[in-house]
Amino acid sequence: MTDLEAQLRAVSLRVTRPRLAVLAALRDHPHVDTDSVIALVRADLPTVSHQAVYDVLRALTDSGLVRRIQPAGATARYETRVGDNHHHVVCRSCGTIADVDCAVGPAPCLTASDDHGFVVDEAEVVYWGLCPDCLTSTPE
């Protein structure tokens, strides 16, 4: 049994070729959008439908194997790094996304100045700026 098969079985999902292909694509290409996932999956499974990939992404997200992120003004992206409350840095120019580990301390990394009685278990932080490639190509 492969690691990907074990992940699917651990969350009581049936092991199917589309699920394995989507998980592999996301493992190898974090922070990709749905169209990119479809293209990556079709490299191995040329006949897989758009709907099948959408359904797999939904099942993997619902099961907690995949995290869906959507920075403001950007298309939804997917990643397999889940459960650690990490954050993201996003390039304003090209849209590149990279992981940023928890800022300080235990999750949720930041303490709300007023939690209004909520029990906070996660903080979502997005850092915005220019990636190194865009920074060097920006005229001064």
C-alpha positions in Angstrom: 0.0 0.0 0.0 1.4 3.4 -0.9 1.4 6.4 1.4 -1.4 8.1 -0.7 -3.5 5.0 -0.5 -3.0 4.9 3.3 -4.0 8.5 3.6 -7.3 7.9 1.8 -8.1 4.8 3.8 -7.3 6.6 7.1 -10.2 9.0 6.4 -12.5 6.2 5.1 -12.3 7.3 1.5 -12.2 4.7 -1.3 -9.0 4.4 -3.2 -9.6 5.5 -6.8 -7.3 6.5 -9.6 -8.6 10.0 -9.7 -8.2 10.5 -6.0 -4.6 9.2 -6.1 -3.8 11.4 -9.1 -5.2 14.5 -7.4 -3.4 13.8 -4.1 -0.1 13.2 -6.0 -0.6 16.4 -8.0 -1.2 18.5 -4.9 1.7 16.8 -3.0 4.1 17.7 -5.9 2.6 21.1 -6.7 1.3 22.9 -3.6 -0.9 26.0 -4.0 -2.3 25.1 -7.4 -5.7 26.1 -8.7 -8.4 23.8 -10.0 -7.4 24.2 -13.7 -3.8 23.3 -12.9 -5.0 20.3 -10.9 -7.0 19.1 -13.9 -4.1 19.6 -16.2 -1.7 17.7 -13.9 -4.2 14.8 -13.4 -4.9 14.5 -17.1 -1.2 14.0 -17.7 -1.7 10.6 -16.0 -5.4 10.1 -16.6 -6.3 11.8 -19.9 -10.0 10.9 -19.8 -10.8 12.2 -16.3 -13.5 14.8 -16.4 -13.6 18.3 -14.9 -16.4 17.2 -12.7 -14.5 14.2 -11.4 -11.6 16.4 -10.3 -14.0 18.9 -8.7 -15.7 16.1 -6.8 -12.3 14.7 -5.7 -11.1 18.1 -4.5 -14.4 18.5 -2.5 -14.1 15.0 -1.0 -10.4 15.5 -0.1 -11.1 18.9 1.4 -14.2 17.7 3.4 -12.1 14.8 4.8 -9.3 17.1 5.9 -6.6 15.6 3.6 -6.5 18.9 1.6 -6.8 22.5 2.5 -8.5 25.0 0.3 -7.1 28.5 0.5 -8.4 31.6 -1.3 -6.5 34.8 -0.7 -8.5 38.0 -1.4 -9.0 38.6 -5.1 -7.4 35.3 -6.0 -8.7 32.0 -7.3 -9.0 29.1 -4.8 -5.8 27.0 -4.4 -5.3 23.7 -2.8 -2.5 22.1 -0.7 -1.9 19.0 1.2 -0.2 20.7 4.2 -3.0 20.6 6.7 -3.5 20.7 10.5 -0.5 22.9 11.4 -2.0 26.4 11.2 0.6 27.7 8.9 0.1 30.9 6.9 0.9 32.1 3.4 2.8 34.9 1.6 1.3 36.0 -1.7 2.9 38.0 -4.5 0.8 40.9 -5.6 2.2 40.8 -9.1 2.3 37.2 -10.2 0.2 35.5 -7.5 2.9 33.0 -6.4 2.0 31.6 -2.9 4.5 30.2 -0.4 4.0 28.7 3.1 4.9 30.7 6.2 5.2 28.8 9.4 3.3 29.9 12.5 4.5 33.4 13.5 5.1 32.7 17.2 3.9 30.3 19.9 1.3 27.6 19.8 -1.7 27.7 17.5 -3.5 29.9 16.8 -0.3 31.9 16.6 -2.0 35.2 17.3 -4.1 36.1 20.3 -7.2 38.2 19.5 -7.4 41.5 21.4 -11.1 40.7 22.0 -12.3 37.2 21.2 -16.0 38.2 21.9 -16.4 34.9 23.8 -15.3 32.7 21.0 -13.0 29.8 21.6 -10.4 30.6 18.9 -8.6 27.6 17.4 -7.1 29.0 14.2 -5.8 32.3 12.9 -5.6 33.0 9.2 -2.9 35.4 8.3 -1.9 36.3 4.7 1.2 38.2 4.0 1.2 40.3 0.8 4.2 41.6 -1.2 6.4 41.0 -4.2 8.2 37.7 -4.8 11.9 37.8 -5.5 11.3 37.2 -9.3 8.8 40.1 -9.6 10.9 42.3 -7.3 13.9 42.0 -9.6 11.8 42.5 -12.8 10.0 45.6 -11.5 11.4 48.8 -13.1 12.7 51.4 -10.6 
